[in-house]
Amino acid sequence: MTSPVMMELGDTSSMHFFMPNGYNLENLPIPNNSEVELEELDSKRVAVIQFGGWANQQKIEKHQEKLTALLDEEGIEHTGRFFFLGYNAPFEITNRTNEVVVELK
């Protein structure tokens, strides 16, 4: 898997999958599940912190707090809208890549 799976962090959860370059809403297959929606997201400015290993809620929260502290130290404002990105398939045991992302104002 080369594209991350993105999970919105917060009161509600949603999962996002990124499509490869060359695809758009017109040439993607129509989902066969009514709960799957295709949408194009606008570009955003974000800050990212990366960590390895298996991700769990505790690790995600730790890195979310670390990213917030780093931004606060630099006086960089953010929206408070955080996401978790996982890059590896479940069967990949080593060299795992994870990111916590927040939108900047």
Biotite code that builds the C-alpha atoms (Angstrom):
import biotite.structure as struc

atoms = struc.array([
    struc.Atom([0.000, 0.000, 0.000], chain_id="A", res_id=1, res_name="MET", atom_name="CA", element="C"),
    struc.Atom([1.550, 3.298, -1.016], chain_id="A", res_id=2, res_name="THR", atom_name="CA", element="C"),
    struc.Atom([-1.253, 5.745, -0.236], chain_id="A", res_id=3, res_name="SER", atom_name="CA", element="C"),
    struc.Atom([-2.230, 6.396, 3.350], chain_id="A", res_id=4, res_name="PRO", atom_name="CA", element="C"),
    struc.Atom([-5.554, 5.668, 4.948], chain_id="A", res_id=5, res_name="VAL", atom_name="CA", element="C"),
    struc.Atom([-6.695, 8.813, 6.747], chain_id="A", res_id=6, res_name="MET", atom_name="CA", element="C"),
    struc.Atom([-8.875, 8.731, 9.863], chain_id="A", res_id=7, res_name="MET", atom_name="CA", element="C"),
    struc.Atom([-10.405, 11.912, 11.216], chain_id="A", res_id=8, res_name="GLU", atom_name="CA", element="C"),
    struc.Atom([-9.817, 12.220, 14.970], chain_id="A", res_id=9, res_name="LEU", atom_name="CA", element="C"),
    struc.Atom([-12.583, 13.617, 17.127], chain_id="A", res_id=10, res_name="GLY", atom_name="CA", element="C"),
    struc.Atom([-16.160, 13.016, 18.199], chain_id="A", res_id=11, res_name="ASP", atom_name="CA", element="C"),
    struc.Atom([-17.118, 11.465, 14.868], chain_id="A", res_id=12, res_name="THR", atom_name="CA", element="C"),
    struc.Atom([-14.991, 9.136, 12.827], chain_id="A", res_id=13, res_name="SER", atom_name="CA", element="C"),
    struc.Atom([-14.553, 8.913, 9.116], chain_id="A", res_id=14, res_name="SER", atom_name="CA", element="C"),
    struc.Atom([-12.072, 7.067, 6.943], chain_id="A", res_id=15, res_name="MET", atom_name="CA", element="C"),
    struc.Atom([-10.587, 8.505, 3.763], chain_id="A", res_id=16, res_name="HIS", atom_name="CA", element="C"),
    struc.Atom([-8.699, 6.760, 0.965], chain_id="A", res_id=17, res_name="PHE", atom_name="CA", element="C"),
    struc.Atom([-6.543, 8.664, -1.514], chain_id="A", res_id=18, res_name="PHE", atom_name="CA", element="C"),
    struc.Atom([-6.813, 7.879, -5.209], chain_id="A", res_id=19, res_name="MET", atom_name="CA", element="C"),
    struc.Atom([-3.748, 7.821, -7.476], chain_id="A", res_id=20, res_name="PRO", atom_name="CA", element="C"),
    struc.Atom([-2.936, 10.719, -9.777], chain_id="A", res_id=21, res_name="ASN", atom_name="CA", element="C"),
    struc.Atom([-4.887, 10.609, -13.001], chain_id="A", res_id=22, res_name="GLY", atom_name="CA", element="C"),
    struc.Atom([-8.190, 9.775, -11.333], chain_id="A", res_id=23, res_name="TYR", atom_name="CA", element="C"),
    struc.Atom([-11.034, 12.176, -10.620], chain_id="A", res_id=24, res_name="ASN", atom_name="CA", element="C"),
    struc.Atom([-14.694, 11.909, -9.684], chain_id="A", res_id=25, res_name="LEU", atom_name="CA", element="C"),
    struc.Atom([-15.651, 11.334, -13.318], chain_id="A", res_id=26, res_name="GLU", atom_name="CA", element="C"),
    struc.Atom([-13.440, 8.302, -13.962], chain_id="A", res_id=27, res_name="ASN", atom_name="CA", element="C"),
    struc.Atom([-13.539, 6.492, -10.607], chain_id="A", res_id=28, res_name="LEU", atom_name="CA", element="C"),
    struc.Atom([-15.781, 3.436, -10.289], chain_id="A", res_id=29, res_name="PRO", atom_name="CA", element="C"),
    struc.Atom([-19.138, 4.021, -8.629], chain_id="A", res_id=30, res_name="ILE", atom_name="CA", element="C"),
    struc.Atom([-19.141, 2.484, -5.128], chain_id="A", res_id=31, res_name="PRO", atom_name="CA", element="C"),
    struc.Atom([-21.444, -0.520, -4.694], chain_id="A", res_id=32, res_name="ASN", atom_name="CA", element="C"),
    struc.Atom([-22.093, 0.395, -1.046], chain_id="A", res_id=33, res_name="ASN", atom_name="CA", element="C"),
    struc.Atom([-24.414, 3.339, -0.361], chain_id="A", res_id=34, res_name="SER", atom_name="CA", element="C"),
    struc.Atom([-22.387, 4.296, 2.727], chain_id="A", res_id=35, res_name="GLU", atom_name="CA", element="C"),
    struc.Atom([-19.262, 4.937, 0.619], chain_id="A", res_id=36, res_name="VAL", atom_name="CA", element="C"),
    struc.Atom([-19.051, 8.463, -0.733], chain_id="A", res_id=37, res_name="GLU", atom_name="CA", element="C"),
    struc.Atom([-16.588, 9.868, -3.234], chain_id="A", res_id=38, res_name="LEU", atom_name="CA", element="C"),
    struc.Atom([-15.567, 13.466, -2.682], chain_id="A", res_id=39, res_name="GLU", atom_name="CA", element="C"),
    struc.Atom([-12.786, 15.731, -3.787], chain_id="A", res_id=40, res_name="GLU", atom_name="CA", element="C"),
    struc.Atom([-11.059, 17.526, -0.943], chain_id="A", res_id=41, res_name="LEU", atom_name="CA", element="C"),
    struc.Atom([-9.615, 21.016, -1.272], chain_id="A", res_id=42, res_name="ASP", atom_name="CA", element="C"),
    struc.Atom([-5.907, 21.561, -0.707], chain_id="A", res_id=43, res_name="SER", atom_name="CA", element="C"),
    struc.Atom([-4.986, 22.457, 2.846], chain_id="A", res_id=44, res_name="LYS", atom_name="CA", element="C"),
    struc.Atom([-1.949, 23.663, 4.738], chain_id="A", res_id=45, res_name="ARG", atom_name="CA", element="C"),
    struc.Atom([-1.084, 21.154, 7.430], chain_id="A", res_id=46, res_name="VAL", atom_name="CA", element="C"),
    struc.Atom([1.539, 20.332, 10.031], chain_id="A", res_id=47, res_name="ALA", atom_name="CA", element="C"),
    struc.Atom([2.650, 16.731, 10.421], chain_id="A", res_id=48, res_name="VAL", atom_name="CA", element="C"),
    struc.Atom([4.483, 14.617, 12.974], chain_id="A", res_id=49, res_name="ILE", atom_name="CA", element="C"),
    struc.Atom([5.599, 11.124, 12.011], chain_id="A", res_id=50, res_name="GLN", atom_name="CA", element="C"),
    struc.Atom([6.134, 8.040, 14.157], chain_id="A", res_id=51, res_name="PHE", atom_name="CA", element="C"),
    struc.Atom([6.859, 4.377, 13.570], chain_id="A", res_id=52, res_name="GLY", atom_name="CA", element="C"),
    struc.Atom([5.623, 1.090, 14.925], chain_id="A", res_id=53, res_name="GLY", atom_name="CA", element="C"),
    struc.Atom([2.080, -0.066, 15.519], chain_id="A", res_id=54, res_name="TRP", atom_name="CA", element="C"),
    struc.Atom([-0.331, 2.817, 16.107], chain_id="A", res_id=55, res_name="ALA", atom_name="CA", element="C"),
    struc.Atom([-2.834, 2.767, 18.928], chain_id="A", res_id=56, res_name="ASN", atom_name="CA", element="C"),
    struc.Atom([-4.987, 5.397, 20.600], chain_id="A", res_id=57, res_name="GLN", atom_name="CA", element="C"),
    struc.Atom([-2.368, 6.135, 23.266], chain_id="A", res_id=58, res_name="GLN", atom_name="CA", element="C"),
    struc.Atom([0.428, 6.683, 20.708], chain_id="A", res_id=59, res_name="LYS", atom_name="CA", element="C"),
    struc.Atom([-1.802, 8.796, 18.489], chain_id="A", res_id=60, res_name="ILE", atom_name="CA", element="C"),
    struc.Atom([-2.838, 11.014, 21.416], chain_id="A", res_id=61, res_name="GLU", atom_name="CA", element="C"),
    struc.Atom([0.798, 11.331, 22.555], chain_id="A", res_id=62, res_name="LYS", atom_name="CA", element="C"),
    struc.Atom([1.892, 12.550, 19.112], chain_id="A", res_id=63, res_name="HIS", atom_name="CA", element="C"),
    struc.Atom([-1.143, 14.805, 18.796], chain_id="A", res_id=64, res_name="GLN", atom_name="CA", element="C"),
    struc.Atom([-0.100, 16.476, 22.067], chain_id="A", res_id=65, res_name="GLU", atom_name="CA", element="C"),
    struc.Atom([3.529, 16.676, 20.927], chain_id="A", res_id=66, res_name="LYS", atom_name="CA", element="C"),
    struc.Atom([2.530, 18.281, 17.608], chain_id="A", res_id=67, res_name="LEU", atom_name="CA", element="C"),
    struc.Atom([0.283, 20.773, 19.410], chain_id="A", res_id=68, res_name="THR", atom_name="CA", element="C"),
    struc.Atom([3.122, 21.727, 21.784], chain_id="A", res_id=69, res_name="ALA", atom_name="CA", element="C"),
    struc.Atom([5.563, 22.216, 18.896], chain_id="A", res_id=70, res_name="LEU", atom_name="CA", element="C"),
    struc.Atom([3.118, 24.467, 17.048], chain_id="A", res_id=71, res_name="LEU", atom_name="CA", element="C"),
    struc.Atom([2.363, 26.440, 20.212], chain_id="A", res_id=72, res_name="ASP", atom_name="CA", element="C"),
    struc.Atom([6.109, 26.965, 20.799], chain_id="A", res_id=73, res_name="GLU", atom_name="CA", element="C"),
    struc.Atom([6.432, 28.427, 17.305], chain_id="A", res_id=74, res_name="GLU", atom_name="CA", element="C"),
    struc.Atom([3.240, 30.491, 17.548], chain_id="A", res_id=75, res_name="GLY", atom_name="CA", element="C"),
    struc.Atom([1.641, 28.624, 14.644], chain_id="A", res_id=76, res_name="ILE", atom_name="CA", element="C"),
    struc.Atom([-2.156, 28.591, 14.796], chain_id="A", res_id=77, res_name="GLU", atom_name="CA", element="C"),
    struc.Atom([-4.107, 25.499, 13.854], chain_id="A", res_id=78, res_name="HIS", atom_name="CA", element="C"),
    struc.Atom([-7.774, 24.616, 13.505], chain_id="A", res_id=79, res_name="THR", atom_name="CA", element="C"),
    struc.Atom([-7.754, 21.779, 16.043], chain_id="A", res_id=80, res_name="GLY", atom_name="CA", element="C"),
    struc.Atom([-8.914, 19.401, 13.309], chain_id="A", res_id=81, res_name="ARG", atom_name="CA", element="C"),
    struc.Atom([-6.594, 16.375, 13.585], chain_id="A", res_id=82, res_name="PHE", atom_name="CA", element="C"),
    struc.Atom([-6.189, 13.313, 11.386], chain_id="A", res_id=83, res_name="PHE", atom_name="CA", element="C"),
    struc.Atom([-4.280, 10.059, 11.683], chain_id="A", res_id=84, res_name="PHE", atom_name="CA", element="C"),
    struc.Atom([-2.621, 8.634, 8.570], chain_id="A", res_id=85, res_name="LEU", atom_name="CA", element="C"),
    struc.Atom([-1.463, 5.015, 8.404], chain_id="A", res_id=86, res_name="GLY", atom_name="CA", element="C"),
    struc.Atom([0.657, 3.913, 5.466], chain_id="A", res_id=87, res_name="TYR", atom_name="CA", element="C"),
    struc.Atom([1.111, 0.170, 5.945], chain_id="A", res_id=88, res_name="ASN", atom_name="CA", element="C"),
    struc.Atom([-1.001, -2.883, 5.323], chain_id="A", res_id=89, res_name="ALA", atom_name="CA", element="C"),
    struc.Atom([-1.952, -4.822, 8.471], chain_id="A", res_id=90, res_name="PRO", atom_name="CA", element="C"),
    struc.Atom([0.359, -7.720, 7.583], chain_id="A", res_id=91, res_name="PHE", atom_name="CA", element="C"),
    struc.Atom([3.459, -5.472, 7.411], chain_id="A", res_id=92, res_name="GLU", atom_name="CA", element="C"),
    struc.Atom([5.206, -5.961, 10.724], chain_id="A", res_id=93, res_name="ILE", atom_name="CA", element="C"),
    struc.Atom([8.333, -3.797, 10.429], chain_id="A", res_id=94, res_name="THR", atom_name="CA", element="C"),
    struc.Atom([9.152, -0.314, 9.142], chain_id="A", res_id=95, res_name="ASN", atom_name="CA", element="C"),
    struc.Atom([5.651, 0.992, 9.768], chain_id="A", res_id=96, res_name="ARG", atom_name="CA", element="C"),
    struc.Atom([4.934, 4.676, 9.070], chain_id="A", res_id=97, res_name="THR", atom_name="CA", element="C"),
    struc.Atom([2.238, 6.719, 10.808], chain_id="A", res_id=98, res_name="ASN", atom_name="CA", element="C"),
    struc.Atom([1.458, 10.429, 10.932], chain_id="A", res_id=99, res_name="GLU", atom_name="CA", element="C"),
    struc.Atom([-0.669, 12.769, 12.979], chain_id="A", res_id=100, res_name="VAL", atom_name="CA", element="C"),
    struc.Atom([-1.767, 15.775, 10.930], chain_id="A", res_id=101, res_name="VAL", atom_name="CA", element="C"),
    struc.Atom([-3.504, 19.027, 11.860], chain_id="A", res_id=102, res_name="VAL", atom_name="CA", element="C"),
    struc.Atom([-4.899, 21.707, 9.563], chain_id="A", res_id=103, res_name="GLU", atom_name="CA", element="C"),
    struc.Atom([-3.272, 25.119, 9.932], chain_id="A", res_id=104, res_name="LEU", atom_name="CA", element="C"),
    struc.Atom([-5.173, 28.407, 9.970], chain_id="A", res_id=105, res_name="LYS", atom_name="CA", element="C"),
])
